[in-house]
Amino acid sequence: MAKRDYYEVLQVPRTASDSEIKSSFRKLAMKWHPDRNPGDKECEHKFKEINEAYDVLKDGERRAAYDRFGHAAFENGGGGFSGFGADFGAAFHDIFDDLFGMARGGRGRASGRERGADLRFNLEITLEEAFSGKTASIQLPTNVTCVACSGTGAKAGTQPAACRSCNGTGRIRHAQGFFTLERTCPTCQGRGSVIQDPCKACNGAGRVTKERTLEVQIPAGVEDGTRIRLAEEGEAGMRGGPPGDLYIFLSITPHPMFQREGADLYCRVPISMTTAALGGDFEVPTIDGGRTKVKIPEGTQSGKRFRLAGKGMSVLRSKTRGDMFVQVSVETPQKLNKRQKELLQEFEKESSKETHPESSGFFAKMREFFE
């Protein structure tokens, strides 16, 4: 019987990504797994067919060859699927993880050394610190390697003994149908060894809790939500295992004057009606601690933006800077005295279409609309 197209078998298009192919394979393999369908020959055939297709499509070179030549690429010694291939074991074990919740690995003798957990530390900085960068000192309570037992968990002068339940492998096997299943040894929790005389300082864990002080280099130009990884600065591993990593998550406190968008800064400045009408200038602060002058032409309207090139934020891993945008907001005068009101009334009488072109045009269109 002719072989079915591998993409059809895995129910994915030819343009599918590696992750899409793997996801579909896992779903189909779980559905047609012989242990879920005992005694069903059709399920066994489909299960083998699915694994044959995945064995080819998961490998970039083999997939390219299949896309070009089809099944002929693996005939006559071309490296095609034959029974359960050498690479099938890892994928088959993935399916067991999904079906029975078993941990991966278990081949050979367990080391008993468990990698420490990764840690997260939230650090808040100011916008000025994000602009210039800084060295931050943080206090971090975490598990460190026990000095008394050097991380072994056993009392000084003694060593952990091999687990008798699993003979030091950390795994226990038992037969189920025509498969041999493995599970983590409940006695030693997969370590392959047990501590008969535990260290009193750490109670056999190989690590103790201690507060550490770390220096964190924050580069200039970081943004809100930036993550910094410090390798091997996380928790110490169990019984001398390698430490995890520490992840610093940065948050930037809101600034009273500046709004940030990427490398650009935005600043809103209120100006008087007379300054907007007659023109003028004013000074604004910059993020680097300096100040710069902004010139306002006469007739400036509210909402007008002025660009100050190179006055914005630092760009990460670059010597360049973003821009700063100053947006003016024309302020309407309040609490006028009698003389001020008279002056404005005189101004209103002298105003014309040229003085207020936008409002004159709007009301002209309104009159046309009602007529």
C-alpha positions in Angstrom: 0.0 0.0 0.0 1.3 3.4 -1.0 2.5 5.6 1.9 0.5 8.7 2.7 1.9 12.2 2.5 3.7 12.9 5.8 2.1 16.4 6.1 -1.3 14.7 5.6 -0.5 12.2 8.3 0.4 14.9 10.8 -2.5 17.1 9.6 -0.4 20.2 9.0 0.2 22.3 5.9 3.6 22.2 4.1 4.3 25.7 5.4 3.9 24.6 9.1 6.6 25.6 11.5 8.7 23.2 13.6 6.6 24.0 16.7 3.3 23.5 14.8 4.6 20.1 13.6 5.7 19.0 17.0 2.4 20.2 18.6 0.3 18.2 16.1 2.5 15.2 16.5 2.0 15.1 20.3 -1.7 15.5 20.0 -2.0 12.7 17.4 0.4 10.4 19.2 -1.5 10.7 22.5 -4.8 10.0 20.6 -3.5 6.9 18.9 -1.2 5.6 21.6 -1.5 1.8 21.9 -1.8 2.0 25.7 -4.9 4.1 25.2 -6.3 1.7 22.7 -5.3 -1.8 23.8 -5.7 -4.5 21.3 -6.6 -2.1 18.4 -4.3 -3.0 15.4 -5.4 0.0 13.5 -4.3 2.3 16.3 -0.9 0.6 16.4 -0.6 1.2 12.6 -1.6 4.8 12.9 0.8 5.3 15.8 3.7 4.0 13.8 2.7 6.0 10.8 2.6 9.2 12.9 6.0 8.6 14.3 7.5 7.8 10.9 6.2 11.1 9.5 7.5 13.1 12.6 10.9 11.3 12.4 11.4 12.9 9.0 9.7 16.3 9.3 11.2 17.3 12.6 14.7 17.2 11.1 15.5 20.2 8.8 17.7 18.4 6.3 15.4 15.3 6.1 12.4 17.6 5.7 14.0 19.5 2.9 14.9 16.2 1.1 11.3 15.0 1.5 9.9 18.3 0.2 12.0 17.9 -2.9 11.9 14.2 -3.6 9.0 12.8 -1.5 9.2 9.3 -0.1 11.8 8.4 -2.8 14.4 10.5 -0.8 14.5 7.7 1.8 14.3 4.6 -0.3 17.2 2.3 -1.3 19.2 3.1 1.8 18.3 6.8 1.9 17.8 6.8 5.6 14.1 6.2 5.8 12.0 5.0 8.7 12.4 1.4 9.8 10.4 0.3 12.7 11.1 2.6 15.7 14.1 4.7 14.6 17.0 5.8 16.8 15.5 9.2 17.3 12.1 7.9 18.3 13.1 7.3 21.9 13.1 11.0 22.9 9.8 11.7 21.2 8.3 8.5 22.6 9.4 9.6 26.1 7.7 13.0 25.6 4.4 11.2 25.0 4.8 9.2 28.2 5.4 12.5 30.0 2.0 13.7 28.7 0.2 10.5 29.4 1.6 9.5 32.8 3.2 12.7 34.1 6.7 11.1 34.2 9.9 13.0 34.4 12.3 12.9 31.4 15.6 11.2 31.5 16.4 8.3 33.8 19.0 6.6 31.7 22.1 5.6 33.6 22.9 6.4 37.2 21.3 9.5 38.7 23.7 12.1 40.0 21.5 13.4 42.8 22.6 16.9 42.0 19.6 19.1 41.3 19.9 22.5 39.6 18.7 25.4 41.8 15.6 27.4 41.1 15.7 30.6 39.0 14.9 33.8 41.0 13.1 37.0 40.1 13.8 40.4 41.6 11.8 43.5 40.8 13.8 46.7 40.7 12.4 50.2 40.4 14.5 53.0 38.9 13.9 56.6 37.9 13.7 57.9 34.3 17.0 59.8 34.9 18.6 56.5 36.0 17.3 54.8 32.9 18.8 57.6 30.8 22.3 57.5 32.3 22.5 53.9 33.6 23.6 53.0 37.1 25.1 50.3 39.4 22.4 49.1 41.8 23.0 47.3 45.0 20.3 44.8 45.9 19.6 42.6 49.0 18.5 39.1 48.1 17.5 36.4 50.6 18.2 33.1 48.9 19.5 29.5 49.3 23.3 29.2 49.2 25.6 26.1 49.3 26.1 24.8 52.8 29.7 25.4 53.9 29.7 22.7 56.5 29.0 19.8 54.1 30.2 21.5 50.9 26.7 21.0 49.5 26.5 17.2 49.7 23.9 17.2 52.5 25.8 14.5 54.4 27.6 15.0 57.6 31.3 15.9 57.3 33.4 12.8 56.8 30.5 10.8 55.3 29.0 10.3 51.9 25.5 9.6 50.5 24.8 5.9 50.0 23.3 4.3 46.9 19.6 3.9 47.1 18.6 0.2 47.5 15.2 0.6 46.0 16.5 1.6 42.5 20.1 0.4 42.8 21.3 4.0 42.4 19.6 4.6 39.1 16.9 6.9 40.4 14.3 5.1 38.3 12.1 2.1 38.8 11.0 0.1 35.8 7.9 -2.1 35.4 6.3 -3.8 32.4 3.0 -2.8 31.0 1.8 -4.7 27.9 4.6 -4.8 25.4 6.2 -1.6 26.8 8.6 -1.2 29.8 7.6 1.9 31.8 9.8 4.0 34.1 9.0 6.2 37.0 10.9 8.2 39.5 12.1 6.2 42.5 9.9 7.3 45.5 12.6 6.4 48.0 15.3 8.7 46.8 13.1 11.1 44.6 15.2 10.2 41.6 18.5 11.2 43.1 19.9 7.6 43.1 21.3 8.1 46.6 20.1 8.6 50.2 21.7 10.4 53.1 22.0 8.2 56.2 23.8 10.7 58.4 22.6 14.2 57.3 24.4 17.4 57.9 23.1 19.3 61.0 23.7 22.7 59.5 21.4 22.2 56.5 19.4 19.1 57.6 20.6 17.2 54.5 19.5 19.7 51.9 23.0 20.8 51.0 22.1 24.5 51.2 21.0 27.1 53.7 19.1 30.4 53.5 21.2 33.5 53.6 20.8 37.2 52.6 23.2 38.2 49.8 24.2 41.6 48.5 24.7 41.8 44.7 25.8 44.6 42.4 23.7 45.0 39.2 24.9 46.9 36.2 22.0 48.7 34.6 22.9 50.0 31.1 21.8 53.4 29.8 18.7 53.4 27.7 16.8 50.5 29.4 13.0 50.6 29.0 10.2 49.7 31.4 9.9 45.9 31.7 13.5 45.2 30.7 14.8 41.9 32.0 18.5 41.4 33.1 19.8 37.9 33.5 22.6 37.2 36.0 23.8 33.7 35.3 24.2 31.3 38.3 23.1 34.0 40.8 19.9 32.2 41.7 19.3 29.5 44.3 22.0 27.0 45.0 21.2 23.5 43.8 20.3 20.6 46.1 23.2 18.6 47.3 25.9 20.4 45.4 23.8 20.9 42.2 24.5 23.9 39.9 22.8 27.2 40.9 19.9 28.7 39.0 19.9 32.2 37.4 18.7 35.5 38.7 16.4 37.7 36.6 16.1 41.4 37.4 12.9 42.9 36.1 13.1 46.7 35.8 10.2 49.1 36.2 10.5 52.9 35.7 8.7 55.3 38.0 6.4 57.9 36.3 8.2 61.2 35.7 6.5 64.5 36.8 7.4 66.3 33.6 8.4 63.8 30.8 6.4 61.2 29.0 8.5 58.5 27.2 7.8 56.7 23.9 10.8 54.5 23.0 13.8 56.8 22.8 11.7 60.0 22.5 10.5 62.3 25.3 7.4 64.5 25.3 6.9 67.5 27.5 3.8 69.7 27.8 4.3 73.4 28.5 1.5 75.9 29.1 2.1 79.4 27.7 0.1 82.6 28.0 -2.2 83.9 25.3 -0.1 86.9 24.6 3.1 84.8 24.2 1.3 82.6 21.7 0.0 85.6 19.8 3.1 87.8 19.9 5.8 85.1 20.0 8.6 84.7 22.5 10.8 82.0 24.1 11.1 80.0 27.3 13.5 77.5 28.8 12.7 73.8 29.5 14.8 71.2 31.5 16.3 68.2 29.7 16.7 64.7 31.0 20.5 65.0 31.3 20.1 67.7 33.9 20.6 70.7 31.6 18.2 73.2 30.1 17.4 74.4 26.6 15.6 77.4 25.0 12.4 77.0 22.9 11.5 79.9 20.6 7.8 80.5 19.9 6.8 82.2 16.6 3.9 84.7 16.7 0.5 83.1 16.1 1.4 79.8 17.7 -1.7 77.6 18.2 -2.4 75.4 21.2 -1.1 71.9 20.7 1.8 72.9 18.4 4.9 70.7 18.9 8.5 71.7 18.7 11.2 69.1 18.1 14.5 69.3 20.0 16.8 66.9 18.2 19.1 64.7 20.3 17.6 65.8 23.6 15.7 62.5 24.3 16.6 59.2 26.0 19.8 57.3 25.5 19.5 54.4 23.0 20.5 51.0 24.5 23.9 49.8 23.3 24.4 53.0 21.2 25.9 56.4 21.6 22.9 58.1 20.0 19.9 59.7 21.6 16.3 60.2 20.8 14.5 63.5 20.4 12.5 65.7 22.8 9.1 67.1 21.7 7.7 70.2 23.5 4.0 70.7 23.1 2.6 74.1 24.0 -0.8 74.6 25.5 -2.2 78.1 25.3 -3.7 79.1 28.6 -6.9 81.1 28.7 -6.6 84.0 31.3 -8.7 83.8 34.4 -9.9 86.2 37.1 -9.5 89.3 34.9 -9.7 92.8 36.5 -11.8 95.5 34.9 -9.0 97.1 32.9 -8.0 93.7 31.5 -11.5 93.0 30.4 -11.7 96.4 28.7 -8.5 95.7 26.8 -9.8 92.3 25.6 -13.2 93.9 24.6 -11.3 96.5 22.6 -9.2 93.8 21.0 -12.3 91.8 20.1 -13.8 94.9 18.3 -10.6 95.3 16.3 -10.3 91.6 15.4 -11.0 90.4 11.9 -11.0 87.3 9.7 -7.2 87.6 9.4 -6.9 87.7 13.2 -8.9 84.5 13.7 -8.8 82.7 10.4 -9.7 79.3 11.7 -12.8 80.3 13.8 -14.0 82.7 11.1 -13.8 79.9 8.5 -15.7 77.5 10.8 -18.6 79.8 11.5 -18.9 80.7 7.9 -19.3 77.1 7.0 -21.9 76.8 9.8 -23.9 79.6 8.4 -23.9 78.0 4.9 -25.0 74.7 6.5 -28.1 76.3 8.2 -29.0 78.3 5.1 
